[in-house]
Amino acid sequence: MLKFILRRISVSALVLLGASLLMFMLTINSGDPLKDLRESNDPNRDALMAERTERMRLDDSSWERYWDWLKGVSGCFTGNCDLGVNVNGVDVLGLTQQAASSTLRLVTLATLLAIVVGIALGILTAIRQYSGLDYTVTFSAFLFFSLPVFWAATLLKEYAAIQYNNWMAVGQYAPWTIVIAAIVAAFLIQAVLGGTRKRRLITAATVFAFVTVLLFVFNALDWWRNPMFGVGGVLLVSAAAGVLVTALVAGLRNRRALYAALTTAVVGVIAYLALAPLLRAPSWPLLIGLFVVTLVVSVAIGAAWGGYARKQAMLVTGITGTITSIMVVADILISHWASFLSLKSRPISTIGSQTPNFTGEFWERTLDVGTQILLPTILLTLVSVATHSRYTRSSMLETLNQDYVRTARSKGLSEREVIVKHAFRNALIPITTIIAFDFAGLIGGAIITEQVFGWKGMGALFQDGLAAVDPAPVMAFFLVTGIAAVLMNLVADIAYAALDPRIRR
């Protein structure tokens, strides 16, 4: 395996080298880097042109300039990384670090959400082929996949930001709005769940009543401006998540795994109450440390309860502990929503990755960053979910028709075991390739999204460099996206070996 990895890295390095040469030559020959100065009426024009010529080494040959850039990049392996300076004399390495941090934060979150949602929808639609759920997801997938990114981004800015901010000033749904929302929810859910006509009517009536009562209660409590889950809500959602994870991973017949999941949820809520003073004004290192402790304690609970199914119980409690941690953070965040609104009356911004000169405590600043990243993340996630769900559905349908799946069913295994243990694992092999390419592609594809939402990420770095015919920022963009593509392909190859032992040989 090590030999295979080293061989792939060597081949990828040669590919990157050739591609970097091509990118460099195309960039420096794409225009005139002195065009703006040639058209200037500044009395110091000649001096400025001479300064830029010397800074960008325009009198040197293209090969000498490329070799100088390559030497600076090779210094990254010895701790002396030098990506040059841009047209204004600013260090490109510092610009790249800031831009990569911004873009990777956006792309990583969108990719994780797309993987979870897309694969889950793909499995459900494959299991319920030609059902209402299947048709609904299929139509939505084609719709989102075909949407022009700039147009969808504009719609999000208009309705999910501007109109939402206008509504947030009141924070109350009109009665007719509640009724329409309940009707739409009832229609969609009965169509998705399917069944006989009687079952559909019961489902629609139940959903209509539930949504109507819930929205009227939220209006009465002014919940939209002063939201709260509370300890009871955290415990309820965490326990429900534990039951669901147990049903998927180990089956509800495995009482030890179920009790371990419920114990994890209860211990998590107790720890939340005990650490409440510490969580009022924490720091990111503290939260990361607490999350690591949560995982260790959760896995230990699974090992203590597990018995003969210790590995399954540890997996169940690890996932349940993670969900419980997310619910705790979500409860703290929404409890600070009212104070956040007092500092920022229009919470959903349409431009930038954070609000300039924003004053607030840790949780208010976190909400500010979260609301800034919300719209571009939704946009990138919707586009990726369409791809993941369709590929997962196709792969699952192909796997479910294999002989070994029919053999597993004939042996009397439960449908959960057939799908989770036999079909899903083999269906993941082709999906892994899509996920790897999607992550690398999103970094480059986020250029339009970043431009529409005013993010100063890798897209802005690339566009500014290309507009100025400045190879340093463009090559920095290539370096980040190229290395990301290589690493993700390498991860995909390793994942193949983990999913299918035959590939290891």
C-alpha positions as CSV (number, residue, x, y, z in Angstrom):
1,M,0.0,0.0,0.0
2,L,2.8,2.4,0.9
3,K,4.5,1.7,-2.5
4,F,1.2,2.4,-4.3
5,I,0.8,5.7,-2.4
6,L,4.4,6.8,-3.2
7,R,3.9,6.0,-6.8
8,R,0.7,8.0,-7.0
9,I,2.4,11.0,-5.3
10,S,5.3,10.9,-7.8
11,V,2.9,10.8,-10.8
12,S,0.8,13.6,-9.3
13,A,3.9,15.7,-8.7
14,L,4.9,15.4,-12.4
15,V,1.3,16.3,-13.5
16,L,1.4,19.4,-11.2
17,L,4.7,20.4,-12.6
18,G,3.6,20.3,-16.2
19,A,0.3,22.0,-15.4
20,S,2.0,24.7,-13.5
21,L,4.3,25.5,-16.5
22,L,1.2,25.7,-18.8
23,M,-0.7,27.9,-16.3
24,F,2.3,30.2,-15.9
25,M,2.8,30.7,-19.6
26,L,-0.9,31.2,-20.3
27,T,-1.1,33.9,-17.5
28,I,1.9,36.0,-18.5
29,N,0.8,36.0,-22.2
30,S,-2.8,36.8,-21.4
31,G,-2.3,40.6,-21.6
32,D,-0.2,43.6,-20.8
33,P,0.7,44.0,-17.1
34,L,1.6,47.7,-17.8
35,K,-1.6,48.6,-19.6
36,D,-3.2,50.7,-16.8
37,L,0.1,52.7,-16.5
38,R,0.4,53.2,-20.2
39,E,-3.0,54.9,-20.2
40,S,-2.3,56.9,-17.1
41,N,-1.7,60.7,-17.1
42,D,0.3,60.6,-13.9
43,P,3.5,62.7,-14.3
44,N,5.4,59.8,-12.6
45,R,4.2,57.3,-15.1
46,D,7.6,56.3,-16.4
47,A,9.0,55.8,-12.9
48,L,6.0,53.7,-11.9
49,M,6.3,51.6,-15.1
50,A,10.0,51.1,-14.4
51,E,9.2,50.1,-10.8
52,R,6.6,47.6,-11.8
53,T,8.8,46.2,-14.5
54,E,11.6,45.5,-12.0
55,R,9.2,44.1,-9.4
56,M,7.5,41.7,-11.8
57,R,10.8,41.0,-13.7
58,L,9.2,41.8,-17.0
59,D,12.6,42.2,-18.7
60,D,13.5,38.6,-17.9
61,S,12.5,35.7,-20.1
62,S,9.4,33.7,-19.3
63,W,11.5,30.7,-18.4
64,E,13.6,32.6,-16.0
65,R,10.5,34.0,-14.3
66,Y,9.0,30.5,-14.1
67,W,12.2,29.0,-12.7
68,D,12.3,31.7,-10.0
69,W,8.7,30.9,-9.0
70,L,9.5,27.2,-8.9
71,K,12.5,27.8,-6.6
72,G,10.3,29.8,-4.3
73,V,7.7,27.0,-4.2
74,S,10.3,24.3,-3.6
75,G,11.4,26.3,-0.5
76,C,8.0,25.5,1.1
77,F,9.5,22.0,1.8
78,T,12.4,23.5,3.8
79,G,10.4,26.2,5.6
80,N,11.4,29.0,3.3
81,C,8.2,29.3,1.3
82,D,8.3,32.2,-1.2
83,L,5.4,32.8,-3.6
84,G,6.6,36.2,-4.7
85,V,4.7,39.5,-4.5
86,N,1.7,40.7,-6.4
87,V,1.5,43.7,-8.7
88,N,1.3,46.1,-5.7
89,G,4.2,44.6,-3.9
90,V,2.2,42.7,-1.3
91,D,3.5,39.3,-0.2
92,V,1.4,36.6,-2.0
93,L,2.0,34.0,0.7
94,G,0.1,36.0,3.3
95,L,-2.7,36.7,0.8
96,T,-2.9,33.0,0.0
97,Q,-3.1,32.0,3.6
98,Q,-6.0,34.4,4.2
99,A,-7.8,33.5,1.0
100,A,-7.4,29.7,1.5
101,S,-8.7,29.9,5.0
102,S,-11.8,31.7,3.8
103,T,-12.5,29.4,0.9
104,L,-11.7,26.2,2.7
105,R,-14.0,27.2,5.5
106,L,-16.8,27.6,3.0
107,V,-16.1,24.6,0.9
108,T,-15.4,22.2,3.7
109,L,-18.7,22.9,5.4
110,A,-20.6,22.7,2.1
111,T,-18.9,19.4,1.2
112,L,-19.7,17.8,4.5
113,L,-23.4,18.8,4.4
114,A,-23.7,17.7,0.8
115,I,-22.2,14.3,1.6
116,V,-24.5,13.6,4.5
117,V,-27.7,14.9,2.9
118,G,-26.9,13.7,-0.6
119,I,-26.0,10.1,0.4
120,A,-29.0,9.9,2.8
121,L,-31.4,11.0,0.0
122,G,-29.8,8.7,-2.5
123,I,-30.2,5.6,-0.2
124,L,-33.8,6.5,0.6
125,T,-34.8,7.0,-3.1
126,A,-33.1,3.8,-4.1
127,I,-35.0,1.8,-1.4
128,R,-38.2,3.5,-2.4
129,Q,-37.7,3.5,-6.1
130,Y,-40.6,5.1,-8.2
131,S,-42.3,6.4,-5.0
132,G,-43.4,10.0,-4.4
133,L,-40.1,10.5,-2.5
134,D,-38.1,9.2,-5.4
135,Y,-39.9,11.5,-7.9
136,T,-39.7,14.5,-5.6
137,V,-35.9,14.1,-5.0
138,T,-35.2,13.4,-8.6
139,F,-37.0,16.5,-9.8
140,S,-35.3,18.6,-7.1
141,A,-31.9,17.2,-8.0
142,F,-32.2,18.0,-11.7
143,L,-33.6,21.5,-10.8
144,F,-30.8,22.4,-8.4
145,F,-28.1,20.9,-10.7
146,S,-29.2,23.0,-13.7
147,L,-29.6,26.3,-11.8
148,P,-27.1,28.9,-12.9
149,V,-25.0,29.7,-9.8
150,F,-25.1,33.4,-10.2
151,W,-28.9,33.5,-10.6
152,A,-29.5,31.2,-7.7
153,A,-27.2,33.3,-5.5
154,T,-29.1,36.4,-6.5
155,L,-32.4,34.7,-5.5
156,L,-30.9,33.7,-2.2
157,K,-29.7,37.2,-1.5
158,E,-33.2,38.7,-2.3
159,Y,-35.4,36.2,-0.4
160,A,-33.2,34.5,2.2
161,A,-31.5,37.8,3.2
162,I,-33.2,41.0,2.3
163,Q,-36.8,39.8,2.6
164,Y,-35.9,37.8,5.7
165,N,-34.3,40.7,7.4
166,N,-37.4,42.9,6.6
167,W,-39.6,40.2,8.2
168,M,-37.3,39.8,11.2
169,A,-38.1,43.3,12.3
170,V,-41.6,42.0,13.1
171,G,-40.9,38.3,13.6
172,Q,-44.5,37.2,13.3
173,Y,-46.2,35.1,10.6
174,A,-49.6,36.2,9.4
175,P,-52.4,33.7,9.9
176,W,-52.9,33.1,6.2
177,T,-49.1,32.5,5.8
178,I,-49.3,29.8,8.6
179,V,-52.2,28.1,6.8
180,I,-50.5,28.1,3.5
181,A,-47.3,26.8,5.0
182,A,-49.2,24.0,6.7
183,I,-51.0,23.1,3.5
184,V,-47.7,22.9,1.6
185,A,-46.0,20.9,4.3
186,A,-49.0,18.5,4.5
187,F,-49.0,18.0,0.7
188,L,-45.2,17.4,0.4
189,I,-44.9,15.0,3.3
190,Q,-47.9,12.9,2.3
191,A,-46.4,12.7,-1.2
192,V,-43.0,11.7,0.1
193,L,-44.2,9.1,2.6
194,G,-46.8,7.6,0.2
195,G,-49.1,4.7,1.1
196,T,-52.8,4.1,0.6
197,R,-55.2,7.0,0.1
198,K,-56.4,6.6,3.7
199,R,-52.9,6.7,5.0
200,R,-52.1,9.8,2.9
201,L,-55.1,11.6,4.2
202,I,-54.2,10.8,7.8
203,T,-50.6,11.9,7.2
204,A,-51.7,15.2,5.6
205,A,-54.2,16.0,8.3
206,T,-51.7,15.2,11.1
207,V,-48.9,17.3,9.5
208,F,-51.4,20.2,8.8
209,A,-52.5,20.3,12.4
210,F,-49.0,19.9,13.8
211,V,-47.5,22.7,11.7
212,T,-50.4,25.1,12.3
213,V,-50.3,24.7,16.1
214,L,-46.5,24.9,16.1
215,L,-46.3,28.1,14.2
216,F,-49.1,29.8,16.2
217,V,-47.3,28.8,19.4
218,F,-44.0,30.2,18.0
219,N,-45.8,33.5,17.2
220,A,-47.3,33.7,20.7
221,L,-43.9,33.1,22.3
222,D,-42.1,35.5,19.9
223,W,-39.8,32.5,19.3
224,W,-38.4,33.8,16.0
225,R,-36.8,36.7,17.8
226,N,-36.1,35.0,21.1
227,P,-35.6,31.3,20.3
228,M,-34.6,28.6,22.8
229,F,-34.3,24.9,22.9
230,G,-33.6,24.5,26.5
231,V,-32.1,21.5,28.3
232,G,-35.2,19.5,27.7
233,G,-35.0,20.1,24.0
234,V,-31.4,19.2,23.8
235,L,-32.1,15.9,25.7
236,L,-35.1,15.1,23.6
237,V,-33.2,15.6,20.3
238,S,-30.1,13.8,21.5
239,A,-32.0,10.8,22.8
240,A,-34.0,10.6,19.5
241,A,-30.8,10.8,17.5
242,G,-29.3,8.0,19.7
243,V,-32.3,5.8,19.0
244,L,-32.1,6.5,15.2
245,V,-28.3,5.9,15.1
246,T,-28.8,2.6,17.0
247,A,-31.6,1.5,14.6
248,L,-29.3,2.2,11.6
249,V,-26.0,0.9,13.0
250,A,-26.9,-2.0,15.4
251,G,-30.6,-2.4,15.3
252,L,-33.0,-1.7,18.1
253,R,-32.8,-5.4,19.2
254,N,-29.3,-4.6,20.4
255,R,-30.4,-3.3,23.8
256,R,-26.9,-2.7,25.0
257,A,-26.2,-0.3,22.1
258,L,-29.5,1.4,22.7
259,Y,-28.9,1.9,26.4
260,A,-25.4,3.1,25.6
261,A,-26.7,5.7,23.2
262,L,-29.3,6.9,25.7
263,T,-26.7,7.0,28.5
264,T,-24.5,9.1,26.2
265,A,-27.3,11.6,25.6
266,V,-28.1,11.9,29.4
267,V,-24.4,12.2,30.3
268,G,-24.0,14.9,27.6
269,V,-26.9,17.0,29.0
270,I,-25.6,16.6,32.6
271,A,-22.1,17.8,31.4
272,Y,-23.8,20.7,29.7
273,L,-25.4,21.8,33.0
274,A,-22.2,21.3,34.9
275,L,-20.1,23.3,32.4
276,A,-22.6,26.1,31.7
277,P,-20.5,28.8,33.5
278,L,-17.5,27.8,31.5
279,L,-19.4,27.9,28.2
280,R,-20.6,31.5,28.7
281,A,-17.4,33.0,27.3
282,P,-15.3,30.2,25.9
283,S,-12.6,30.1,23.2
284,W,-12.1,27.8,20.2
285,P,-9.3,25.8,21.8
286,L,-11.5,25.2,24.8
287,L,-14.5,24.0,22.6
288,I,-12.2,21.8,20.6
289,G,-10.8,20.3,23.8
290,L,-14.2,19.7,25.2
291,F,-15.3,18.0,22.0
292,V,-12.3,15.6,22.1
293,V,-13.2,14.8,25.7
294,T,-16.8,14.2,24.7
295,L,-15.7,11.7,22.0
296,V,-13.5,9.9,24.5
297,V,-16.2,9.7,27.1
298,S,-18.8,8.6,24.6
299,V,-16.7,5.8,23.2
300,A,-15.9,4.7,26.8
301,I,-19.6,4.5,27.5
302,G,-20.1,2.4,24.4
303,A,-17.2,0.1,25.5
304,A,-18.7,-0.3,29.0
305,W,-22.2,-1.1,27.7
306,G,-21.2,-3.0,24.5
307,G,-20.6,-6.5,25.7
308,Y,-20.4,-8.9,22.7
309,A,-21.2,-6.0,20.3
310,R,-18.7,-3.5,21.7
311,K,-17.5,-2.1,18.4
312,Q,-21.1,-1.3,17.3
313,A,-21.9,0.2,20.6
314,M,-18.8,2.4,20.5
315,L,-19.7,3.6,17.0
316,V,-23.2,4.4,18.1
317,T,-22.1,6.3,21.2
318,G,-19.4,8.2,19.3
319,I,-22.0,9.4,16.7
320,T,-24.6,10.2,19.5
321,G,-22.0,12.1,21.5
322,T,-21.1,14.2,18.4
323,I,-24.8,15.0,17.8
324,T,-25.3,15.9,21.4
325,S,-22.3,18.3,21.3
326,I,-23.8,19.9,18.2
327,M,-27.1,20.3,19.9
328,V,-25.5,21.9,23.0
329,V,-23.7,24.4,20.8
330,A,-26.9,25.1,18.8
331,D,-28.8,25.7,22.0
332,I,-26.2,28.2,23.3
333,L,-26.1,30.0,19.9
334,I,-29.9,30.4,19.6
335,S,-30.1,31.6,23.2
336,H,-27.8,34.5,22.1
337,W,-29.9,35.3,19.0
338,A,-31.8,38.1,20.8
339,S,-28.5,39.8,21.9
340,F,-27.1,39.3,18.4
341,L,-30.1,41.1,16.9
342,S,-29.6,44.0,19.3
343,L,-26.1,44.4,17.8
344,K,-27.0,43.6,14.2
345,S,-30.7,44.4,13.3
346,R,-30.3,42.8,9.8
347,P,-28.7,39.5,10.7
348,I,-28.3,37.8,7.3
349,S,-25.7,39.7,5.4
350,T,-25.2,39.5,1.6
351,I,-21.6,40.7,1.3
352,G,-18.4,39.6,3.0
353,S,-17.3,36.8,5.3
354,Q,-17.8,38.8,8.5
355,T,-19.1,42.2,9.6
356,P,-16.5,44.9,9.8
357,N,-15.9,46.4,13.3
358,F,-18.5,44.0,14.8
359,T,-18.6,44.3,18.6
360,G,-19.9,41.4,20.6
361,E,-18.9,38.5,22.8
362,F,-17.7,35.1,21.6
363,W,-21.1,33.7,20.8
364,E,-22.3,36.9,19.1
365,R,-19.2,36.9,16.9
366,T,-19.7,33.2,16.1
367,L,-23.3,34.0,15.1
368,D,-22.0,36.8,12.9
369,V,-19.6,34.5,11.1
370,G,-22.3,31.8,10.8
371,T,-24.8,34.1,9.3
372,Q,-22.2,35.4,6.8
373,I,-21.4,31.9,5.6
374,L,-25.0,30.7,5.6
375,L,-26.1,31.8,2.1
376,P,-23.0,30.7,0.1
377,T,-22.9,27.4,2.0
378,I,-26.6,26.7,1.1
379,L,-25.9,27.5,-2.6
380,L,-22.8,25.2,-2.8
381,T,-24.5,22.5,-0.8
382,L,-27.6,22.4,-3.1
383,V,-25.5,22.0,-6.2
384,S,-23.4,19.2,-4.7
385,V,-26.4,17.4,-3.1
386,A,-27.9,17.0,-6.5
387,T,-24.8,15.2,-7.8
388,H,-24.3,13.0,-4.6
389,S,-28.0,12.0,-4.4
390,R,-28.2,10.9,-8.1
391,Y,-24.9,8.9,-8.0
392,T,-25.8,7.3,-4.7
393,R,-29.2,6.3,-6.0
394,S,-27.7,4.8,-9.1
395,S,-25.0,2.9,-7.2
396,M,-27.4,1.6,-4.6
397,L,-29.9,0.3,-7.2
398,E,-27.1,-1.5,-9.0
399,T,-25.8,-3.0,-5.7
400,L,-29.3,-4.0,-4.5
401,N,-29.7,-6.2,-7.6
402,Q,-26.5,-8.2,-7.0
403,D,-26.6,-11.9,-6.2
404,Y,-24.9,-11.5,-2.8
405,V,-27.7,-9.0,-1.7
406,R,-30.4,-11.5,-2.6
407,T,-28.4,-14.2,-0.8
408,A,-28.3,-12.1,2.3
409,R,-32.0,-11.6,2.2
410,S,-32.6,-15.3,1.6
411,K,-30.6,-16.1,4.8
412,G,-33.2,-14.2,6.8
413,L,-31.1,-11.1,7.6
414,S,-33.1,-8.0,8.4
415,E,-33.5,-5.3,5.8
416,R,-31.4,-2.9,7.9
417,E,-28.5,-5.4,7.9
418,V,-28.8,-6.1,4.1
419,I,-28.8,-2.4,3.3
420,V,-26.2,-1.1,5.8
421,K,-23.8,-4.0,6.0
422,H,-23.9,-5.4,2.5
423,A,-25.4,-3.0,-0.1
424,F,-24.3,0.4,1.2
425,R,-20.6,-0.4,1.7
426,N,-20.2,-1.7,-1.8
427,A,-22.2,1.2,-3.2
428,L,-19.8,3.7,-1.6
429,I,-16.9,2.7,-3.9
430,P,-18.0,4.7,-7.0
431,I,-19.4,7.5,-4.8
432,T,-16.0,8.0,-3.2
433,T,-14.6,9.1,-6.6
434,I,-17.4,11.7,-7.0
435,I,-16.8,13.1,-3.4
436,A,-13.1,13.5,-4.0
437,F,-13.5,15.3,-7.3
438,D,-16.3,17.4,-5.9
439,F,-14.3,18.8,-3.0
440,A,-11.4,19.8,-5.3
441,G,-13.9,21.2,-7.9
442,L,-15.8,23.2,-5.4
443,I,-12.6,25.2,-4.5
444,G,-12.3,26.3,-8.2
445,G,-16.1,26.4,-8.7
446,A,-16.6,28.7,-5.7
447,I,-15.1,31.6,-7.7
448,I,-18.6,32.8,-8.9
449,T,-20.1,32.2,-5.5
450,E,-17.4,34.2,-3.8
451,Q,-17.8,37.0,-6.3
452,V,-21.6,37.3,-5.8
453,F,-21.4,37.2,-2.0
454,G,-18.3,39.4,-1.8
455,W,-16.0,36.8,-0.2
456,K,-12.3,37.5,-0.3
457,G,-11.2,34.0,-1.0
458,M,-9.3,32.0,-3.6
459,G,-11.7,33.2,-6.3
460,A,-10.9,36.9,-5.7
461,L,-7.2,36.1,-5.5
462,F,-7.4,34.4,-8.9
463,Q,-9.5,37.1,-10.5
464,D,-7.4,40.0,-9.3
465,G,-4.2,38.3,-10.5
466,L,-5.6,37.4,-13.9
467,A,-7.0,40.9,-14.4
468,A,-3.6,42.4,-13.6
469,V,-1.8,39.8,-15.7
470,D,0.1,39.0,-12.5
471,P,1.2,35.3,-12.4
472,A,2.0,35.2,-8.7
473,P,-1.6,35.2,-7.3
474,V,-2.8,33.0,-10.2
475,M,-0.1,30.4,-9.5
476,A,-0.9,30.5,-5.8
477,F,-4.5,29.7,-6.7
478,F,-3.3,26.9,-8.9
479,L,-1.1,25.6,-6.1
480,V,-3.9,25.3,-3.6
481,T,-6.5,23.8,-6.0
482,G,-4.0,21.5,-7.6
483,I,-2.7,20.1,-4.3
484,A,-6.3,19.8,-3.0
485,A,-7.2,17.7,-6.1
486,V,-4.1,15.5,-5.7
487,L,-4.7,14.9,-2.0
488,M,-8.4,14.2,-2.4
489,N,-7.7,11.6,-5.1
490,L,-5.1,10.0,-2.9
491,V,-7.7,9.9,-0.1
492,A,-10.1,8.3,-2.5
493,D,-7.6,5.6,-3.4
494,I,-7.0,4.8,0.2
495,A,-10.8,4.7,0.8
496,Y,-11.1,2.2,-2.0
497,A,-8.7,-0.1,-0.2
498,A,-10.6,0.3,3.1
499,L,-14.0,-0.4,1.5
500,D,-12.9,-3.3,-0.7
501,P,-10.2,-5.5,0.6
502,R,-9.6,-7.0,-2.9
503,I,-8.1,-3.6,-4.0
504,R,-5.4,-3.9,-1.4
505,R,-3.9,-6.8,-3.3
